[in-house]
Amino acid sequence: MRANWRILGVLALTAAACGCGGASAGLSPSSAPASTVPASTRPAGLAQTTPAEAASSPAAGLPLAGKIVGIDPGHNGGNFTHQAQISRLIWNGREREACNTTGTETDSGYWEATFNWHVANYLKADLVKLGAKVVLTRHSNHGVGPCVNVRSFILNRAHANVAIDIHADGGPPGGRGFTVLEPVADGPNDKVIGASIRFGSDVRSALLRYTSMPESDYYGHDGVIFRDDLAGLNLTTVPKILIECGNMRNATDARLLVMPRFQRELARAFTDAIVKFLTGRWPHA
């Protein structure tokens, strides 16, 4: 999801890990399947339960019972027709950046917004089966925005136990691989830096363990980079990382990223990383 971004982050020796991107206008993103996303992400929609009610819940006994997971599928399909709206500047905690962007695309015209949406919904389905409550920052692939700062606020207000921003990069055609983007202490996120680094390490391990996507050979170091210029990371008050799942401008990566089978593999890897982060154990160890 690359659009004239600049790397302001610093690499850290304590961790092993999007392009926020613009794509050519004039094309429409592929349609996504109908979603079963909840109608609201307001905290009021996250009903509180008593211990007795929790014990009798169908989710009781599942590994993620009682946990709240936030998912931010980057960009949105309607951004393409609302350039002025998404280009307005917002405060990201350190500086001003664009409200949102269109995202990148493969050479064949498969849009990042569509990819992000599909992976997010596969991930949501996996997490719900394990008992989690899932909060998404958008409810279709046909809307506009919301702005990147608002996406952070949605997940913060939901008191997510962990959150993941899903993207794909628009890097140099010769570059391959995934990158985990980690936050740099910036005020609002100070208390979740350590937890975010641990979660990022779990995501990196899961991708290497369960998918054929390698670490990036052009962006970051050992599949990790620290960024301090992104609202999604600067403004988070819950443990969070942003994942660039691969490079849509690379022919080999692109062939994988457009495949539903590989999108499901990514979702399963993220699910296992979330289980590991929240329970301390890999589910298939």
VMD Tcl script that draws the C-alpha trace (Angstrom):
set ca {
  {0.00 0.00 0.00}
  {2.64 2.41 -1.07}
  {2.13 6.12 -1.83}
  {5.24 8.26 -1.48}
  {5.75 7.14 2.11}
  {9.07 7.63 3.79}
  {10.68 5.37 6.32}
  {11.11 7.25 9.55}
  {11.26 4.22 11.79}
  {14.38 2.69 13.22}
  {15.35 -0.94 13.12}
  {15.53 -2.62 16.51}
  {17.81 -5.43 17.60}
  {15.16 -6.73 19.98}
  {12.80 -7.93 17.27}
  {13.15 -10.01 14.19}
  {10.18 -7.69 11.31}
  {3.25 -1.10 3.97}
  {3.70 0.48 1.91}
  {0.83 2.85 2.20}
  {0.13 3.02 -1.37}
  {-1.46 4.73 -4.23}
  {-2.70 2.99 -7.31}
  {-3.71 4.24 -10.71}
  {-7.18 5.71 -10.82}
  {-9.84 4.70 -13.28}
  {-10.14 1.01 -12.38}
  {-12.62 -0.54 -10.00}
  {-11.58 -3.04 -7.34}
  {-12.85 -6.58 -7.59}
  {-16.05 -7.29 -5.76}
  {-15.75 -8.99 -2.40}
  {-18.15 -11.59 -1.01}
  {-20.90 -10.43 1.30}
  {-19.70 -9.88 4.82}
  {-21.08 -10.98 8.13}
  {-19.37 -8.12 9.93}
  {-21.32 -6.78 12.93}
  {-23.41 -3.68 12.22}
  {-21.50 -1.60 14.76}
  {-18.03 -1.38 16.21}
  {-19.06 0.94 19.04}
  {-18.04 -0.21 22.49}
  {-21.73 -0.32 23.37}
  {-22.04 -3.24 20.96}
  {-19.55 -5.25 22.98}
  {-21.89 -6.59 25.60}
  {-20.47 -7.41 29.00}
  {-21.26 -10.82 30.46}
  {-21.30 -12.17 34.00}
  {-19.08 -15.15 34.90}
  {-22.18 -17.37 34.96}
  {-23.23 -16.20 31.52}
  {-19.73 -16.69 30.19}
  {-19.62 -20.23 31.52}
  {-22.84 -21.10 29.69}
  {-21.79 -19.35 26.46}
  {-21.11 -21.51 23.39}
  {-17.65 -19.89 23.29}
  {-16.79 -20.98 26.84}
  {-13.85 -23.36 26.85}
  {-12.56 -22.19 23.48}
  {-8.99 -20.80 23.43}
  {-10.06 -17.24 22.63}
  {-13.25 -17.12 24.70}
  {-13.67 -13.65 26.19}
  {-10.98 -12.11 23.96}
  {-11.53 -9.18 21.60}
  {-9.49 -9.04 18.40}
  {-9.34 -5.98 16.16}
  {-8.83 -6.30 12.41}
  {-8.17 -3.35 10.11}
  {-8.44 -4.28 6.41}
  {-6.46 -1.47 4.83}
  {-7.97 1.04 2.39}
  {-11.49 0.59 0.90}
  {-12.94 -0.11 -2.52}
  {-14.80 3.21 -2.70}
  {-11.67 5.26 -2.12}
  {-11.02 5.28 -5.87}
  {-13.96 7.59 -6.57}
  {-13.43 9.90 -3.59}
  {-9.86 11.07 -4.02}
  {-10.43 14.53 -2.51}
  {-12.08 13.07 0.58}
  {-9.34 10.56 1.33}
  {-6.53 12.98 0.50}
  {-7.39 15.44 3.26}
  {-4.80 15.58 6.00}
  {-5.28 14.17 9.50}
  {-3.02 14.21 12.57}
  {-1.32 10.85 13.07}
  {0.16 11.56 16.49}
  {3.44 12.97 15.18}
  {2.69 14.72 11.91}
  {0.03 15.08 9.24}
  {-0.71 12.33 6.74}
  {-3.46 11.58 4.24}
  {-6.78 10.38 5.65}
  {-6.44 7.25 3.50}
  {-5.20 6.10 0.09}
  {-6.43 3.82 -2.66}
  {-3.77 1.20 -2.00}
  {-1.70 -0.58 -4.59}
  {-2.55 -3.29 -7.15}
  {-1.01 -6.16 -9.08}
  {0.03 -5.71 -12.68}
  {-3.14 -7.60 -13.64}
  {-5.33 -5.06 -11.81}
  {-6.17 -6.93 -8.60}
  {-6.58 -4.25 -5.96}
  {-5.00 -4.31 -2.54}
  {-8.26 -3.16 -0.92}
  {-9.93 -6.33 -2.20}
  {-7.08 -8.52 -0.98}
  {-7.13 -6.92 2.47}
  {-10.89 -7.37 2.73}
  {-10.82 -11.06 1.80}
  {-7.99 -11.94 4.20}
  {-9.71 -10.00 7.01}
  {-12.93 -11.94 6.58}
  {-11.16 -15.31 6.44}
  {-9.34 -14.29 9.62}
  {-12.55 -13.17 11.29}
  {-14.21 -16.51 10.56}
  {-11.26 -18.42 12.03}
  {-11.19 -16.30 15.18}
  {-14.94 -16.54 15.80}
  {-14.67 -20.33 15.67}
  {-12.13 -20.09 18.49}
  {-14.47 -17.99 20.64}
  {-13.17 -14.48 19.97}
  {-15.21 -11.34 19.49}
  {-13.98 -9.59 16.36}
  {-14.14 -5.88 15.60}
  {-13.46 -4.68 12.04}
  {-12.78 -1.09 11.03}
  {-14.87 -1.28 7.87}
  {-17.92 -3.33 6.93}
  {-17.68 -3.71 3.16}
  {-15.31 -3.22 0.25}
  {-17.54 -0.62 -1.37}
  {-17.28 2.27 1.10}
  {-14.89 5.18 1.60}
  {-12.36 5.33 4.43}
  {-12.58 5.58 7.35}
  {-9.49 7.68 7.91}
  {-6.49 5.89 9.34}
  {-6.71 7.72 12.67}
  {-10.39 6.80 13.05}
  {-9.51 3.16 12.45}
  {-7.18 3.26 15.44}
  {-9.85 4.93 17.57}
  {-12.38 2.21 16.68}
  {-10.08 -0.56 17.89}
  {-8.95 1.43 20.93}
  {-12.54 2.03 22.04}
  {-13.31 -1.65 21.58}
  {-10.51 -2.43 24.08}
  {-9.13 -5.07 21.73}
  {-6.71 -7.48 23.37}
  {-4.69 -7.41 20.16}
  {-5.11 -5.92 16.68}
  {-3.70 -6.37 13.20}
  {-3.67 -4.02 10.20}
  {-3.74 -6.07 6.98}
  {-2.04 -4.74 3.83}
  {0.02 -5.71 0.81}
  {2.90 -3.62 -0.49}
  {3.54 -1.90 -3.79}
  {7.31 -2.18 -3.77}
  {9.96 -2.55 -6.46}
  {9.12 -5.30 -8.97}
  {12.33 -7.15 -8.15}
  {11.59 -7.31 -4.41}
  {9.79 -10.15 -2.65}
  {8.35 -10.96 0.72}
  {6.40 -9.85 3.79}
  {7.26 -7.18 6.33}
  {5.91 -6.71 9.87}
  {5.60 -3.01 10.71}
  {6.06 -2.24 14.42}
  {5.22 0.95 16.36}
  {7.76 3.32 17.86}
  {6.93 4.85 21.26}
  {5.02 8.02 20.46}
  {2.89 8.91 23.48}
  {-0.50 7.20 23.10}
  {1.15 3.87 22.22}
  {3.92 3.92 24.85}
  {2.37 1.21 27.03}
  {1.87 -1.29 24.21}
  {5.25 -1.16 22.47}
  {6.64 -4.26 24.18}
  {3.46 -6.25 23.62}
  {3.32 -5.14 19.99}
  {6.89 -6.31 19.43}
  {6.04 -9.71 20.94}
  {2.96 -9.99 18.74}
  {4.98 -8.99 15.69}
  {7.47 -11.73 16.46}
  {4.62 -14.25 16.65}
  {3.22 -13.05 13.31}
  {6.64 -13.30 11.67}
  {7.15 -16.82 13.03}
  {3.69 -17.94 11.91}
  {4.18 -16.65 8.36}
  {7.51 -18.44 8.06}
  {6.07 -21.60 9.60}
  {2.77 -21.86 7.75}
  {3.10 -20.00 4.43}
  {5.48 -19.94 1.47}
  {5.92 -16.14 1.60}
  {9.50 -15.27 2.56}
  {10.73 -12.33 4.59}
  {11.11 -9.16 2.56}
  {14.42 -8.81 0.76}
  {13.93 -5.09 0.04}
  {12.16 -3.54 3.03}
  {13.17 -3.70 6.68}
  {15.49 -6.27 8.22}
  {14.63 -9.93 8.89}
  {11.04 -9.21 7.92}
  {10.61 -6.35 10.43}
  {10.69 -2.55 10.31}
  {9.77 0.11 12.88}
  {7.64 3.03 11.65}
  {6.74 6.25 13.48}
  {4.84 7.96 10.66}
  {1.64 5.89 10.50}
  {-1.50 6.76 12.45}
  {-2.47 3.11 12.80}
  {0.67 2.48 14.86}
  {1.24 5.89 16.45}
  {-2.24 6.20 17.92}
  {-2.87 2.65 19.07}
  {-3.49 1.97 22.75}
  {-3.81 -1.80 22.15}
  {-1.05 -4.20 21.04}
  {-0.92 -3.91 17.27}
  {1.20 -4.47 14.18}
  {0.73 -3.75 10.49}
  {1.55 -6.57 8.10}
  {2.57 -6.16 4.48}
  {1.70 -9.68 3.32}
  {3.83 -9.51 0.18}
  {4.71 -7.28 -2.76}
  {1.88 -6.92 -5.27}
  {4.31 -5.47 -7.81}
  {6.41 -8.64 -7.80}
  {5.15 -11.30 -10.21}
  {5.88 -14.24 -7.89}
  {4.28 -12.63 -4.84}
  {1.32 -11.42 -6.89}
  {0.51 -14.95 -8.10}
  {0.21 -16.00 -4.46}
  {-1.61 -12.94 -3.15}
  {-4.52 -13.20 -5.60}
  {-5.21 -16.85 -4.76}
  {-8.05 -17.55 -2.28}
  {-6.13 -20.60 -1.06}
  {-3.13 -18.46 -0.12}
  {-5.36 -15.79 1.43}
  {-6.78 -18.51 3.70}
  {-3.26 -19.65 4.56}
  {-2.41 -16.12 5.62}
  {-5.55 -15.95 7.75}
  {-4.67 -19.24 9.44}
  {-1.13 -18.01 10.13}
  {-2.48 -14.80 11.68}
  {-4.97 -16.83 13.73}
  {-2.21 -19.02 15.12}
  {-0.09 -15.95 15.92}
  {-3.02 -14.38 17.77}
  {-3.63 -17.59 19.74}
  {0.07 -17.75 20.62}
  {0.12 -14.10 21.71}
  {-3.03 -14.35 23.83}
  {-2.51 -17.81 25.34}
  {1.26 -18.25 25.32}
  {1.12 -21.44 23.26}
  {1.10 -22.29 19.59}
  {-2.17 -24.09 18.79}
  {-0.47 -26.78 16.67}
  {2.72 -27.24 18.64}
}
mol new
graphics top color blue
foreach p $ca { graphics top sphere $p radius 0.5 }
foreach p [lrange $ca 0 end-1] q [lrange $ca 1 end] { graphics top cylinder $p $q radius 0.2 }
display resetview
